[in-house]
Amino acid sequence: MHEFNAPSGGNADLIRSLSDSMSPVRRRRSGREMMILAGILALQLAGTLALVGVNSAAVLTHNPSMFIAKAVMLGGLSLGFTLLAFRSLDPEAPRQKNFAYAIGGALLGFGILTLDRNFGGGAMNILMPSKGITCLLSSISFSVPMFIGLTMFMRGGASTQPSLTALFIGIAAGSWGVFVYGLQCPFMNIGYIAAWYGGAVLLVTLAAAAILPRLNRW
Amino acid sequence: MTGSPNLKVVGGTQASSRPATDLSGLGPLMAKAQNGDKAAYNQVLTACDAWLKIFLARRVAPESVDDIAQEALMALHRKRHTYDPEKPFAPWFVAIARYKWLDRLRQHYRADEVELEDQASVGGHESAVVSKMVLERLLSHIPENQAEAIRLAKIEGYALDEIATMTGQSLSSVKVRIHRGMKRMMKKLEEANA
């Protein structure tokens, strides 16, 4: 059996007090958390498609290859960074920066190669600010369920790299928001997507970086 | 430099006789503790406390060891539900202990920033959290002009205006060097413990 020295100094009382207060705990299981998040997002997606399904079908029919490419890029970004965020909730998780660069780089490169790269007609024709602002705000609002869900799981987890976890959550939630919005958005130009979709992801990520490390509970 | 101390932190799942500072084999006890076994939890905390004392002794000033050890034990308690019994206990706990240690260093660094802004003396290094030994080792990893400014301020205890006179630099330049040097050292520590 184990033989331990009695705790010394001021920590003996603390150890006794913590031991006495010990009661059974429900273990954190990332698989269960992922299922819960997937359920929430599936509900959100179903609700959104029920409202804008006709638009999505029209966009898909009009330009199927770019529609699918856009969905793969944004969905892949969201999925990849969600997995990185979950992994970072273990205290002993590595920093995963290289994985993040690989996932981000590969999917952005894929988007650049597959989306509309025609820059004719001037910046205003590409960016369409009046529609772009709607896109930006809608995408940010669509990212809220993912943002809140991952934040709750972050508080229940044990991230020892809260700034990095916050970045992963921001990118995952922002990408999810633009993915949902993008399902009924007819614009496929890389400039438009970089400005408004990218802007939404950036703003959500900045918000996550500013807020989430303070909410990390230790 | 900042790796694991000279202690056993290897993982394990089987309980066995071993010194109190050996974290291996605590996994089954922690699993019992998660199920409400108070005696098992007491043994886990006692072993972790003994390990922390040695881990921290090489990294922080002696008067801070108990404080940081208590913070790490509290952190273990708050996050006890995140331990997965299928994985070794040691890496999980060591990561928490290192996080709390680095967290304390960050707090200390921020406090120094405020002190620098107030242009007060940066003496009082006896009570500093960063031990001289660790500081000296970290200084070898940053540019010499920054290391010199930090050495004079944190180890020798000179005031900023005295350092400016001694080095022939302006006061703001000394502040910038200390600030950049401290930032680099924190980054080095975090990278080394990632």
Interface residues (C-beta under 8 A of the other chain):
Chain A: M1 H2 E3 F4 N5 A6 P7 S8 G9 G10 N11 L14 I15 R16 L18 S19 D20 M22 S23 P24 V25 R26 R27 R28 L89 D90 P91 E92 P94 R95 G156 G157 A158 T160 Q161 R217 W218
Chain B: A15 S17 R18 A20 L29 A33 Q34 N35 G36 D37 K38 A39 Y41 N42 Q43 L45 T46 A47 D49 A50 K53 D66 A69 Q70 L73 M74 A75 H77 R78 K79 R80 H81 T82 Y83 D84 P85 P91 W92 V94 A95 I96 R98 Y99 K100 D103 A194
